[in-house]
Amino acid sequence: MNYFELFELPISLQTDKTILNQKYFELQKKYHPDFFTKGTEHEQQQAIEISAQLNKALKVLKDQDQTIRYVLQLKGLLEEEEKYQLPPEFLMEMMELNEELSDNSAQQIEELEKQLYNEVAPVIENYNDTSASKDDLLKLKDYYFKKKYLQRILDRLGD
């Protein structure tokens, strides 16, 4: 069962946080291990597993980047620890940015992130699991890895 099925939600790149939280609390009331203290060992273990899965699913679905990653994995387009080849022009731009890191670099990176997002915004905001094309999903994958690269630069700036 995937995280969307667990929460009885359609596969989406933007989950409604209010509905997600409502479903989470509803399911936690049903499966929280504290409610199974008098149950069999099997029931207790199952409650622990479901509760852990609910917590992990909530964390993923609350974060858009993690949700994108998860959907790409569901579609078989992203593997764990994948070494994705970013476009050379993007890497050259990042090399130049790295060489010129300064106090306003964070603002530059945020602007780059906005530009990247704008390129895939229609895919993210209008995602329909039944009609999403492979090209759209591959654009999304490219966006995911570019954003991840920019985040690493931002993290280094914070050090």
ROSEDREN-737793 format. One line per field, with one value per residue: residue number from 0; x, y, z of N, C-alpha, C in turn. Coordinates in nm, 2 decimals. Example, Ala and Ser with C-alpha at 12.3 -4.5 7.8 and 13.67 -1.06 7.14 Angstrom:
<atoms>
resi	0,1
n_px	1.32,1.28
n_py	-0.57,-0.22
n_pz	0.78,0.71
ca_px	1.23,1.37
ca_py	-0.45,-0.11
ca_pz	0.78,0.71
c_px	1.32,1.29
c_py	-0.33,0.00
c_pz	0.78,0.79
</atoms>
This chain:
<atoms>
resi	0,1,2,3,4,5,6,7,8,9,10,11,12,13,14,15,16,17,18,19,20,21,22,23,24,25,26,27,28,29,30,31,32,33,34,35,36,37,38,39,40,41,42,43,44,45,46,47,48,49,50,51,52,53,54,55,56,57,58,59,60,61,62,63,64,65,66,67,68,69,70,71,72,73,74,75,76,77,78,79,80,81,82,83,84,85,86,87,88,89,90,91,92,93,94,95,96,97,98,99,100,101,102,103,104,105,106,107,108,109,110,111,112,113,114,115,116,117,118,119,120,121,122,123,124,125,126,127,128,129,130,131,132,133,134,135,136,137,138,139,140,141,142,143,144,145,146,147,148,149,150,151,152,153,154,155,156,157,158
n_px	0.09,0.06,0.16,-0.04,-0.26,-0.28,-0.37,-0.60,-0.61,-0.60,-0.33,-0.10,0.09,0.07,-0.05,-0.34,-0.30,-0.46,-0.66,-0.49,-0.38,-0.62,-0.69,-0.46,-0.48,-0.72,-0.66,-0.45,-0.59,-0.72,-0.52,-0.31,-0.05,-0.09,-0.36,-0.37,-0.27,-0.38,-0.42,-0.34,-0.01,0.06,-0.13,-0.05,0.21,0.14,0.00,0.21,0.37,0.19,0.14,0.40,0.44,0.24,0.34,0.58,0.47,0.32,0.52,0.65,0.44,0.38,0.59,0.67,0.89,0.98,0.75,0.73,0.96,0.88,0.65,0.78,0.93,0.73,0.64,0.84,1.06,1.26,1.53,1.65,1.92,2.01,2.23,2.20,2.23,2.29,2.21,2.48,2.50,2.36,2.53,2.76,2.67,2.63,2.88,3.00,2.85,2.92,3.19,3.17,3.05,2.89,2.77,2.52,2.45,2.27,2.03,2.04,2.03,1.78,1.63,1.70,1.58,1.31,1.28,1.33,1.11,0.90,0.91,0.82,0.58,0.32,0.30,0.32,0.12,-0.11,-0.12,-0.22,-0.27,-0.35,-0.33,-0.08,0.21,0.50,0.70,0.64,0.68,0.95,1.05,0.99,1.15,1.40,1.38,1.36,1.62,1.79,1.70,1.77,2.05,2.09,2.01,2.21,2.42,2.32,2.31,2.59,2.66,2.54,2.72
n_py	-0.12,0.21,0.55,0.73,0.58,0.48,0.70,0.74,0.91,1.08,1.03,1.29,1.59,1.80,1.79,1.84,2.00,2.02,1.83,1.61,1.61,1.57,1.31,1.18,1.20,1.07,0.81,0.76,0.75,0.52,0.32,0.36,0.24,0.25,0.19,-0.08,-0.22,-0.43,-0.61,-0.90,-1.02,-1.01,-0.83,-0.60,-0.57,-0.52,-0.28,-0.11,-0.11,-0.01,0.25,0.35,0.36,0.54,0.78,0.81,0.84,1.07,1.26,1.26,1.33,1.59,1.75,1.91,1.86,1.60,1.46,1.49,1.34,1.09,1.03,1.01,0.79,0.60,0.59,0.46,0.61,0.71,0.61,0.48,0.65,0.74,0.83,1.10,1.25,1.58,1.85,1.97,2.26,2.36,2.27,2.41,2.67,2.65,2.60,2.85,3.00,2.89,2.97,3.23,3.27,3.47,3.72,3.78,3.55,3.36,3.48,3.49,3.22,3.15,3.29,3.15,2.90,2.97,3.03,2.78,2.64,2.77,2.67,2.41,2.44,2.42,2.14,2.05,2.18,2.11,1.84,1.52,1.20,1.00,1.10,1.21,1.28,1.10,1.27,1.50,1.40,1.34,1.60,1.69,1.53,1.63,1.89,1.83,1.72,1.94,2.13,2.01,2.01,2.29,2.33,2.20,2.38,2.61,2.50,2.48,2.75,2.82,2.71
n_pz	0.00,-0.09,0.02,-0.04,-0.08,0.18,0.32,0.19,-0.03,-0.35,-0.58,-0.58,-0.64,-0.47,-0.17,0.02,0.31,0.53,0.50,0.49,0.76,0.90,0.82,0.91,1.19,1.23,1.15,1.33,1.57,1.53,1.49,1.67,1.88,2.16,2.19,2.17,2.38,2.52,2.33,2.12,2.07,1.80,1.71,1.85,1.74,1.47,1.49,1.58,1.35,1.15,1.26,1.26,0.98,0.91,1.03,0.88,0.62,0.66,0.70,0.45,0.27,0.36,0.28,-0.01,-0.19,-0.10,-0.16,-0.44,-0.50,-0.40,-0.56,-0.81,-0.76,-0.72,-0.98,-1.10,-1.20,-1.06,-0.87,-0.56,-0.42,-0.67,-0.93,-1.09,-1.40,-1.45,-1.67,-1.87,-1.91,-1.70,-1.49,-1.55,-1.50,-1.23,-1.14,-1.19,-1.02,-0.77,-0.76,-0.72,-0.47,-0.23,0.00,-0.11,-0.24,-0.15,-0.21,-0.49,-0.54,-0.45,-0.63,-0.86,-0.79,-0.79,-1.07,-1.17,-1.06,-1.18,-1.43,-1.41,-1.28,-1.39,-1.42,-1.16,-1.02,-1.16,-1.16,-1.26,-1.20,-1.37,-1.62,-1.66,-1.84,-1.96,-2.03,-1.89,-1.63,-1.64,-1.67,-1.42,-1.27,-1.34,-1.24,-0.97,-0.91,-0.98,-0.80,-0.57,-0.59,-0.58,-0.32,-0.18,-0.22,-0.09,0.17,0.22,0.22,0.46,0.65
ca_px	0.00,0.15,0.12,-0.17,-0.37,-0.29,-0.45,-0.72,-0.60,-0.55,-0.19,-0.09,0.21,0.04,-0.15,-0.41,-0.24,-0.57,-0.72,-0.38,-0.38,-0.74,-0.68,-0.36,-0.53,-0.82,-0.59,-0.37,-0.69,-0.76,-0.41,-0.20,-0.01,-0.15,-0.49,-0.36,-0.19,-0.45,-0.44,-0.25,0.13,0.05,-0.21,0.04,0.32,0.08,-0.03,0.34,0.41,0.10,0.17,0.53,0.42,0.16,0.43,0.67,0.39,0.28,0.64,0.68,0.34,0.38,0.70,0.66,1.01,0.97,0.63,0.78,1.05,0.80,0.57,0.87,0.97,0.61,0.63,0.96,1.15,1.37,1.58,1.72,2.06,2.03,2.33,2.13,2.32,2.23,2.26,2.61,2.48,2.32,2.65,2.85,2.61,2.65,3.03,3.02,2.79,3.01,3.32,3.14,2.97,2.90,2.65,2.39,2.44,2.15,1.92,2.05,1.99,1.64,1.57,1.71,1.48,1.18,1.28,1.31,0.98,0.80,0.92,0.74,0.46,0.19,0.30,0.30,-0.01,-0.22,-0.09,-0.33,-0.19,-0.40,-0.30,0.05,0.29,0.63,0.78,0.61,0.74,1.10,1.08,0.98,1.27,1.51,1.36,1.40,1.77,1.84,1.67,1.85,2.18,2.09,2.00,2.35,2.50,2.26,2.36,2.73,2.66,2.51,2.83
ca_py	0.00,0.34,0.65,0.80,0.48,0.47,0.82,0.74,1.03,1.06,1.06,1.43,1.65,1.90,1.74,1.94,1.97,2.01,1.69,1.51,1.61,1.51,1.17,1.13,1.19,0.97,0.68,0.74,0.71,0.38,0.23,0.40,0.13,0.26,0.13,-0.22,-0.28,-0.55,-0.70,-1.00,-0.97,-0.98,-0.70,-0.49,-0.55,-0.46,-0.14,-0.04,-0.10,0.09,0.38,0.40,0.39,0.67,0.89,0.83,0.89,1.21,1.34,1.27,1.40,1.73,1.82,1.89,1.79,1.46,1.41,1.47,1.22,0.97,1.00,0.96,0.65,0.52,0.57,0.39,0.70,0.75,0.50,0.52,0.69,0.75,0.93,1.16,1.34,1.71,1.91,2.04,2.40,2.39,2.25,2.53,2.78,2.62,2.62,2.99,3.05,2.84,3.05,3.37,3.28,3.59,3.74,3.78,3.43,3.29,3.54,3.44,3.08,3.15,3.33,3.03,2.80,3.02,3.01,2.63,2.60,2.82,2.59,2.29,2.47,2.36,2.00,2.03,2.24,2.05,1.70,1.42,1.08,0.92,1.16,1.27,1.22,1.06,1.39,1.58,1.34,1.36,1.74,1.70,1.47,1.72,1.99,1.77,1.71,2.07,2.19,1.94,2.07,2.43,2.32,2.17,2.51,2.69,2.44,2.52,2.89,2.83,2.66
ca_pz	0.00,-0.10,0.12,-0.08,-0.05,0.32,0.36,0.10,-0.11,-0.49,-0.60,-0.61,-0.60,-0.37,-0.09,0.10,0.44,0.63,0.48,0.53,0.90,0.95,0.80,1.00,1.33,1.23,1.14,1.45,1.67,1.50,1.49,1.77,1.96,2.30,2.19,2.15,2.49,2.57,2.22,2.10,2.03,1.66,1.69,1.90,1.64,1.35,1.53,1.57,1.21,1.08,1.32,1.20,0.84,0.91,1.06,0.77,0.51,0.69,0.68,0.31,0.20,0.40,0.22,-0.15,-0.25,-0.07,-0.23,-0.58,-0.50,-0.38,-0.68,-0.91,-0.73,-0.75,-1.13,-1.15,-1.27,-0.97,-0.78,-0.43,-0.44,-0.81,-0.97,-1.20,-1.48,-1.47,-1.80,-1.86,-1.90,-1.56,-1.41,-1.57,-1.43,-1.08,-1.11,-1.18,-0.89,-0.66,-0.76,-0.68,-0.35,-0.15,0.09,-0.18,-0.32,-0.11,-0.28,-0.62,-0.55,-0.43,-0.76,-0.95,-0.75,-0.84,-1.21,-1.20,-1.02,-1.28,-1.55,-1.39,-1.20,-1.45,-1.40,-1.02,-0.98,-1.23,-1.17,-1.27,-1.21,-1.48,-1.75,-1.66,-1.95,-1.91,-2.05,-1.77,-1.51,-1.66,-1.64,-1.28,-1.22,-1.37,-1.15,-0.84,-0.89,-0.99,-0.67,-0.47,-0.61,-0.53,-0.17,-0.12,-0.22,0.02,0.30,0.24,0.26,0.60,0.73
c_px	0.09,0.09,-0.01,-0.28,-0.39,-0.38,-0.57,-0.72,-0.56,-0.40,-0.18,0.05,0.19,-0.08,-0.21,-0.37,-0.35,-0.63,-0.62,-0.38,-0.50,-0.73,-0.57,-0.41,-0.64,-0.76,-0.51,-0.47,-0.72,-0.64,-0.29,-0.17,-0.07,-0.29,-0.49,-0.28,-0.25,-0.47,-0.33,-0.11,0.13,-0.02,-0.12,0.15,0.26,0.05,0.10,0.38,0.32,0.13,0.30,0.51,0.34,0.25,0.53,0.59,0.36,0.40,0.67,0.57,0.32,0.48,0.69,0.77,1.01,0.86,0.67,0.87,0.97,0.72,0.66,0.92,0.85,0.60,0.75,1.06,1.26,1.41,1.65,1.87,2.10,2.14,2.27,2.23,2.25,2.29,2.39,2.60,2.44,2.45,2.75,2.80,2.64,2.80,3.06,2.97,2.87,3.14,3.29,3.05,3.00,2.78,2.52,2.37,2.31,2.03,1.92,2.00,1.84,1.57,1.58,1.61,1.34,1.17,1.26,1.17,0.88,0.80,0.83,0.61,0.34,0.18,0.26,0.16,-0.13,-0.20,-0.21,-0.26,-0.23,-0.36,-0.16,0.14,0.43,0.72,0.76,0.69,0.90,1.14,1.08,1.10,1.39,1.51,1.40,1.55,1.84,1.82,1.75,2.00,2.19,2.08,2.13,2.43,2.45,2.31,2.51,2.74,2.63,2.62,2.93
c_py	0.12,0.44,0.72,0.70,0.47,0.58,0.83,0.88,1.00,1.10,1.21,1.48,1.76,1.84,1.85,1.91,1.95,1.87,1.59,1.50,1.54,1.36,1.11,1.10,1.08,0.83,0.65,0.69,0.56,0.28,0.26,0.28,0.13,0.19,-0.02,-0.29,-0.41,-0.65,-0.81,-0.94,-0.93,-0.85,-0.58,-0.46,-0.48,-0.31,-0.06,-0.01,0.00,0.23,0.44,0.44,0.52,0.79,0.92,0.89,1.04,1.30,1.36,1.36,1.55,1.81,1.80,1.83,1.64,1.39,1.39,1.35,1.09,0.93,0.95,0.82,0.55,0.49,0.50,0.47,0.75,0.63,0.56,0.54,0.70,0.86,0.99,1.26,1.47,1.76,1.99,2.19,2.44,2.37,2.36,2.65,2.77,2.64,2.76,3.05,3.01,2.93,3.19,3.38,3.40,3.60,3.74,3.65,3.35,3.35,3.50,3.30,3.07,3.19,3.22,2.93,2.84,3.00,2.86,2.59,2.65,2.74,2.46,2.32,2.41,2.21,1.97,2.07,2.17,1.90,1.61,1.29,0.99,0.97,1.22,1.20,1.19,1.19,1.48,1.53,1.35,1.50,1.76,1.64,1.56,1.84,1.95,1.77,1.85,2.14,2.14,1.99,2.21,2.42,2.29,2.30,2.60,2.63,2.48,2.66,2.91,2.79,2.77
c_pz	0.00,0.00,0.08,-0.05,0.10,0.38,0.28,0.03,-0.25,-0.49,-0.65,-0.58,-0.50,-0.29,0.00,0.25,0.55,0.62,0.53,0.69,0.96,0.94,0.89,1.14,1.34,1.23,1.27,1.57,1.65,1.52,1.59,1.86,2.11,2.31,2.18,2.26,2.54,2.45,2.22,2.06,1.89,1.64,1.74,1.79,1.51,1.38,1.52,1.43,1.13,1.13,1.27,1.05,0.82,0.93,0.94,0.65,0.54,0.66,0.53,0.24,0.25,0.33,0.06,-0.22,-0.23,-0.14,-0.38,-0.59,-0.49,-0.50,-0.79,-0.89,-0.76,-0.90,-1.19,-1.22,-1.18,-0.87,-0.66,-0.46,-0.59,-0.84,-1.10,-1.27,-1.51,-1.60,-1.78,-1.85,-1.76,-1.47,-1.43,-1.50,-1.28,-1.05,-1.10,-1.05,-0.77,-0.65,-0.71,-0.55,-0.27,-0.06,0.02,-0.26,-0.28,-0.19,-0.43,-0.64,-0.53,-0.56,-0.86,-0.92,-0.80,-0.99,-1.25,-1.17,-1.13,-1.40,-1.53,-1.31,-1.26,-1.42,-1.25,-0.98,-1.04,-1.25,-1.17,-1.29,-1.33,-1.62,-1.76,-1.76,-1.89,-1.93,-1.93,-1.65,-1.52,-1.63,-1.49,-1.21,-1.23,-1.27,-1.01,-0.81,-0.90,-0.85,-0.56,-0.47,-0.55,-0.37,-0.11,-0.12,-0.11,0.16,0.32,0.27,0.41,0.70,0.77
</atoms>
